[in-house]
Amino acid sequence: MPNLYSDLPADSGAEQFFELLSRPGLSIERIVSTGQASPPGFWYEQPRGEWIMVLQGEARIAFEDQPAPCLLKAGDFVDIAPRRRHRVESTATPTVWLAVHYD
């Protein structure tokens, strides 16, 4: 993939994940969401840290330790500490993310 905006899906099928780089303790991927959200009651609790940035679109992310979800628009980013419980409340169609997973 020579460009992060290449081959964006047009429908609201499954999210699309594309690994851009992988090294010991580090991986970078592009994620394209087309309206997906976490299932009701489901929380991510990942063992690795995750830095995410919305490149296009917008998403609402909820954290168990915060009273209200935060809205991420193009250019916004957040660093999610390992094991911090979070969920995706909503995504626009399409939302393009850059996700950096680290140890």
Summary of the structure (lengths in Angstrom):
residues: 103
radius of gyration: 13.2
end to end distance: 25.3
largest distance: 39.6
contacts: 268
relative contact order: 0.32
helix: 0%
strand: 51%
